[in-house]
């Protein structure tokens, strides 16, 4: 390493020493499932990592990784303004006490709550919009009304000094620009990546060809279309098993009713697994990954499937097409098109060479573009820029806040 480069690296490491990042996340399991690689990268680069979240069962694991945990009494899915105000006040009190250098708000609701809580406080805010959620994917009256309110809030909050939006795909970047967020305030990093050593390629299993869906059981994930498409495929005489890994999400208006999920258990060649912890064991049973979603940020389930060498059937929508690329590692279909979905599943079920070619290409894609090591370097570089830019926040904001403490 040249002297100039080495000095630069040492300088950045010195700048990070003692600097604090707090991740604001609605659920502890979501942080552990979707943001752990980013937090590892920040910790290993020298940042002190704190996690503020609703705690259910993840406290021991979060603390085992060396992160400082702050329980937040989050009412995810609540539309009661009293609940929202309470959590904003709770987060603001934490921010005033902790005085983080960077607040990394994970997903839409924490980005709004965290940004409101941070008003007037001297910290950089990274607002990670991991897909735009129910309000932007559903077409009902409730969703349209919510979309108007959220668009206005995001437009105002993401233009404030020290605020940056982080998206996972170009479509979400364009959506933010369309509501008035300046391009200079938007960064694109495709997800958190996956550990390509831990998630190594798997051989195809023996036995009947099997497709697997991994995700929350939401209408917006296309699970109803998948159940109908599977009936079509098997009705044509093509043997195909279907594994459905995931649970309902009562906090989401698009959640599938439990009675409907229960009825799927009686369908032939369909296995409803619920939440699955051992993801490697799941993909060891499956030949094909399928996700017929209406919109995503960058779906972790497809990222993991590709790392294991599984071909993909997915919808040609934002987020999915960042990891599922037509005729490279995937077959893409229009959203809510049951016939096209059945055709794609049937084609892969009957063509082993095609499955092998697409699966191998998906593994290469993850290694080249979407490993946690590569994404980790990108997120640390972004944190470093935020840290540098935070020094130029308006002096009045910093001095008045410190005086008030």
C-alpha positions in Angstrom: 0.0 0.0 0.0 1.4 3.4 -1.0 2.2 5.9 1.8 -0.6 8.3 0.7 -3.2 5.6 0.6 -2.0 4.1 4.0 -2.2 7.6 5.6 -5.7 8.0 4.3 -6.8 4.7 5.7 -5.2 5.4 9.1 -6.8 8.8 9.0 -10.3 7.4 8.4 -9.8 4.8 11.1 -8.8 7.5 13.6 -11.9 9.5 12.6 -14.1 6.6 13.4 -12.6 5.8 16.8 -15.1 6.6 19.4 -17.8 7.5 16.9 -21.3 6.1 17.4 -23.8 4.7 15.0 -27.3 3.9 16.2 -29.6 1.6 14.2 -33.3 2.4 14.7 -35.3 -0.7 13.7 -38.9 -1.6 14.4 -38.2 -5.2 15.3 -35.1 -7.0 16.8 -35.6 -10.0 14.5 -35.6 -7.7 11.4 -32.2 -6.2 12.5 -30.7 -9.6 13.0 -32.2 -11.0 9.7 -31.6 -8.0 7.4 -29.0 -5.6 8.8 -26.4 -7.6 10.6 -23.8 -7.5 7.8 -23.9 -3.7 7.7 -23.6 -3.5 11.5 -20.6 -6.0 11.4 -18.9 -3.8 8.8 -19.4 -0.7 10.9 -18.2 -2.4 14.0 -15.1 -3.9 12.3 -14.3 -0.4 10.8 -14.1 1.1 14.3 -17.6 2.5 14.9 -19.4 1.9 18.2 -22.7 0.3 17.2 -25.9 0.8 19.2 -29.3 -0.8 18.3 -32.6 0.8 19.2 -35.5 -1.6 18.6 -38.6 -3.4 20.0 -37.2 -6.4 21.8 -38.9 -9.8 21.5 -36.3 -12.6 21.5 -33.2 -11.1 20.0 -31.6 -9.3 22.9 -29.0 -11.9 23.7 -27.8 -12.3 20.1 -27.6 -8.5 19.5 -25.5 -8.1 22.7 -23.4 -11.2 21.9 -22.2 -9.4 18.8 -20.9 -6.5 20.9 -23.7 -4.1 20.1 -25.3 -1.9 22.8 -29.1 -2.6 22.9 -31.7 0.0 23.7 -35.3 -1.4 23.9 -37.9 0.9 22.3 -41.6 0.4 23.0 -42.5 0.3 19.4 -46.2 -0.2 18.3 -45.5 -1.4 14.8 -48.5 -1.1 12.5 -50.4 1.2 14.9 -52.1 4.2 13.3 -52.9 5.7 16.6 -51.2 9.2 16.8 -50.8 8.8 20.5 -48.6 5.7 20.0 -46.6 7.5 17.3 -46.0 10.6 19.4 -44.9 8.4 22.4 -42.3 6.5 20.4 -41.0 9.7 18.8 -40.5 11.2 22.3 -38.8 7.9 23.5 -36.4 7.9 20.5 -35.7 11.6 20.9 -34.8 11.1 24.6 -32.4 8.3 23.5 -30.8 10.5 20.8 -30.3 13.4 23.3 -28.7 11.0 25.8 -26.7 9.0 23.4 -25.6 11.8 21.1 -24.8 9.5 18.1 -22.8 10.7 15.2 -25.0 8.8 12.8 -28.5 7.5 13.1 -29.3 4.8 10.6 -33.0 4.5 10.3 -34.0 1.1 8.9 -37.2 1.0 6.7 -40.0 3.5 6.1 -41.6 3.9 9.5 -38.4 4.2 11.5 -37.1 6.7 8.9 -40.1 9.0 9.6 -40.1 8.4 13.4 -36.4 8.8 13.7 -36.2 11.9 11.5 -39.0 13.6 13.5 -37.2 12.6 16.8 -33.9 14.0 15.5 -35.2 17.4 14.5 -32.7 20.1 15.7 -30.2 17.5 17.0 -26.6 17.5 15.6 -26.4 14.1 13.9 -26.3 12.7 10.4 -29.4 10.7 9.5 -29.3 7.9 7.1 -32.8 6.9 6.1 -32.8 3.4 4.6 -36.0 2.9 2.6 -36.0 -0.9 2.2 -38.8 -0.9 -0.3 -41.7 1.6 0.0 -44.2 -0.8 1.6 -48.0 -1.1 1.6 -48.7 2.5 0.9 -46.8 2.4 -2.4 -47.6 -1.1 -3.6 -51.4 -1.3 -3.0 -54.0 0.5 -5.0 -56.8 0.8 -2.5 -58.2 4.1 -1.1 -56.5 3.6 2.3 -53.1 3.1 0.6 -53.6 6.1 -1.7 -54.4 8.4 1.2 -51.5 7.1 3.2 -49.2 7.5 0.2 -50.1 11.2 -0.1 -49.2 11.8 3.6 -46.0 9.8 3.5 -44.8 11.5 0.3 -45.2 14.9 1.9 -43.4 13.9 5.0 -40.6 12.2 3.2 -40.2 15.2 0.9 -39.8 17.5 3.8 -37.7 15.3 6.1 -35.3 14.0 3.5 -34.4 17.6 2.4 -33.3 18.7 5.9 -29.6 19.3 6.6 -27.8 16.1 7.5 -30.4 13.8 6.0 -29.6 11.2 3.3 -32.0 8.6 1.9 -30.6 5.1 1.2 -32.4 3.0 -1.4 -31.8 -0.5 -2.7 -32.8 -0.1 -6.4 -33.0 2.5 -9.1 -36.9 2.5 -9.1 -37.1 3.6 -5.5 -34.5 6.3 -6.2 -36.7 7.6 -9.0 -39.8 7.4 -6.8 -38.1 9.6 -4.2 -37.0 12.1 -6.9 -40.5 12.2 -8.2 -41.8 13.5 -4.8 -39.1 16.2 -4.6 -36.1 14.6 -2.9 -33.0 16.0 -4.5 -30.8 13.4 -6.3 -27.8 14.6 -4.2 -29.7 13.4 -1.1 -30.2 9.8 -2.4 -27.7 7.0 -2.2 -28.1 3.5 -3.7 -26.6 0.4 -2.1 -28.2 -2.9 -3.1 -29.2 -4.4 0.3 -26.8 -5.8 3.0 -25.3 -8.6 0.9 -24.7 -12.1 2.0 -21.7 -14.1 3.3 -20.7 -16.0 0.2 -18.5 -18.3 2.3 -21.3 -19.3 4.7 -23.9 -19.5 1.9 -22.1 -21.9 -0.4 -23.7 -23.6 -3.5 -25.8 -26.6 -2.9 -26.4 -29.6 -5.2 -29.9 -30.2 -6.5 -31.8 -32.4 -4.2 -33.1 -35.8 -5.3 -36.8 -36.5 -5.6 -39.6 -34.5 -7.2 -38.8 -31.0 -8.5 -39.6 -28.5 -5.7 -40.2 -24.7 -5.7 -39.8 -22.7 -2.5 -41.3 -19.3 -1.5 -39.7 -17.5 1.4 -41.3 -14.3 2.8 -44.1 -12.9 4.8 -47.5 -14.1 3.7 -48.8 -10.9 2.3 -51.0 -10.3 -0.7 -48.4 -7.9 -2.0 -45.8 -10.8 -2.1 -48.0 -12.5 -4.7 -48.6 -15.6 -2.6 -52.2 -16.0 -3.8 -51.0 -15.9 -7.4 -48.4 -18.5 -6.5 -50.9 -20.9 -5.0 -53.1 -20.6 -8.1 -50.1 -21.0 -10.5 -49.0 -24.2 -8.7 -52.5 -25.6 -9.2 -52.2 -24.8 -12.9 -48.8 -26.5 -13.2 -49.8 -29.7 -11.5 -53.1 -29.7 -13.4 -51.2 -29.8 -16.6 -49.6 -33.0 -15.4 -46.2 -31.5 -14.5 -45.0 -32.8 -11.1 -44.0 -29.9 -8.8 -43.9 -29.6 -5.0 -44.3 -26.2 -3.4 -42.7 -25.2 0.0 -44.1 -22.0 1.6 -41.8 -20.6 4.3 -43.0 -17.6 6.2 -45.8 -16.3 8.5 -48.6 -13.8 8.3 -47.9 -10.3 9.5 -51.0 -8.9 11.3 -49.4 -5.4 11.5 -49.5 -5.2 7.7 -52.9 -4.5 6.0 -52.0 -6.9 3.2 -51.5 -9.9 5.5 -53.2 -13.1 4.4 -55.9 -14.2 6.9 -54.8 -17.1 9.1 -57.9 -19.2 8.0 -56.9 -18.8 4.4 -53.3 -19.9 5.2 -54.7 -22.9 7.1 -56.8 -23.9 4.1 -53.6 -24.2 1.9 -52.3 -27.0 4.1 -54.9 -29.3 2.6 -53.7 -28.7 -1.0 -51.9 -31.5 -2.7 -48.1 -31.1 -3.1 -48.1 -27.9 -1.0 -46.2 -27.7 2.4 -46.8 -24.7 4.6 -43.7 -24.5 6.8 -44.3 -21.3 8.8 -41.1 -19.4 9.9 -37.9 -21.3 9.0 -34.7 -20.5 10.8 -32.4 -23.0 9.0 -32.4 -21.4 5.6 -29.7 -23.7 4.2 -31.8 -26.7 5.1 -34.7 -25.2 3.3 -32.8 -24.5 0.0 -31.3 -28.0 0.2 -34.8 -29.3 -0.3 -35.7 -27.0 -3.2 -34.8 -26.8 -6.9 -36.3 -23.4 -7.7 -36.8 -20.1 -5.8 -40.0 -18.2 -6.5 -41.2 -14.7 -5.5 -44.1 -13.2 -7.4 -44.0 -9.9 -5.5 -45.6 -6.6 -6.6 -42.6 -4.5 -5.4 -39.5 -5.1 -3.2 -36.4 -3.2 -2.0 -34.0 -6.1 -2.7 -35.5 -9.4 -1.5 -33.2 -11.2 0.8 -34.8 -14.5 0.1 -33.8 -14.3 -3.6 -30.3 -13.1 -2.7 -29.8 -16.2 -0.4 -31.4 -18.5 -3.0 -29.0 -17.2 -5.7 -26.0 -17.6 -3.3 -27.0 -21.3 -2.9 -27.1 -21.7 -6.7 -30.9 -21.8 -7.1 -32.6 -20.5 -10.3 -35.3 -17.9 -9.8 -38.8 -17.3 -11.0 -39.9 -13.8 -10.0 -41.9 -10.8 -11.1 -40.4 -8.1 -13.3 -40.8 -5.4 -10.7 -38.6 -3.0 -8.7 -36.3 -4.8 -6.3 -36.8 -8.3 -7.8 -35.1 -7.5 -11.0 -32.0 -6.3 -9.1 -31.2 -9.9 -8.2 -33.4 -11.8 -10.7 -32.2 -11.0 -14.2 -34.1 -12.3 -17.2 -32.4 -15.3 -18.9 -29.3 -14.7 -16.8 -30.3 -16.4 -13.5 -34.1 -16.1 -13.6 -37.3 -16.2 -15.6 -39.3 -13.0 -15.0 -43.1 -12.6 -15.3 -45.6 -9.7 -15.0 -47.0 -9.2 -11.5 -50.4 -10.9 -10.7 -50.2 -12.9 -14.0 -51.0 -16.4 -12.8 -50.7 -18.0 -16.3 -47.2 -16.6 -16.9 -46.1 -17.6 -13.5 -47.4 -21.2 -14.1 -45.6 -21.2 -17.5 -42.3 -20.2 -16.0 -42.5 -22.7 -13.1 -43.5 -25.4 -15.5 -40.6 -24.6 -17.9 -38.0 -24.8 -15.1 -39.6 -27.9 -13.5 -39.1 -29.8 -16.8 -35.7 -28.5 -17.8 -32.8 -29.5 -15.6 -30.0 -28.1 -17.8 -31.8 -24.7 -17.7 -32.0 -24.8 -13.9 -28.3 -25.6 -13.6 -27.3 -22.8 -16.0 -29.5 -20.2 -14.3 -28.4 -21.3 -10.8 -24.7 -21.1 -11.6 -25.1 -17.6 -13.1 -27.0 -16.5 -10.0 -24.1 -17.6 -7.8 -21.6 -15.7 -9.9 -23.8 -12.6 -9.7 -23.9 -12.7 -5.9 -20.1 -13.2 -5.7 -19.4 -10.4 -8.2 -21.9 -7.8 -7.0 -23.8 -8.6 -3.8 -21.4 -10.2 -1.2 -21.6 -8.8 2.3 -17.9 -8.0 2.0 -18.5 -5.8 -1.0 -21.6 -4.2 0.4 -19.9 -3.7 3.7 -17.2 -1.6 2.1 -19.8 0.5 0.4 -21.8 1.2 3.6 -18.6 2.1 5.6 -17.6 4.5 2.9 -21.0 6.1 3.1 -20.8 6.3 6.9 -17.4 8.0 6.5 -18.9 10.6 4.1 -21.8 11.2 6.5 -19.3 11.7 9.4 -17.3 14.2 7.4 -20.3 16.1 6.2 -21.9 16.2 9.7 -19.1 18.5 10.7 -20.6 21.1 8.4 -24.1 21.1 10.0 -25.3 24.6 10.9 -23.4 25.8 13.9 -26.5 27.3 15.5 -28.2 23.8 15.4 -25.3 22.2 17.2 -24.6 25.0 19.8 -28.3 25.5 20.7 -28.8 21.8 21.2 -25.8 21.5 23.4 -26.8 24.5 25.5 -30.2 23.0 26.1 -28.8 19.8 27.6 
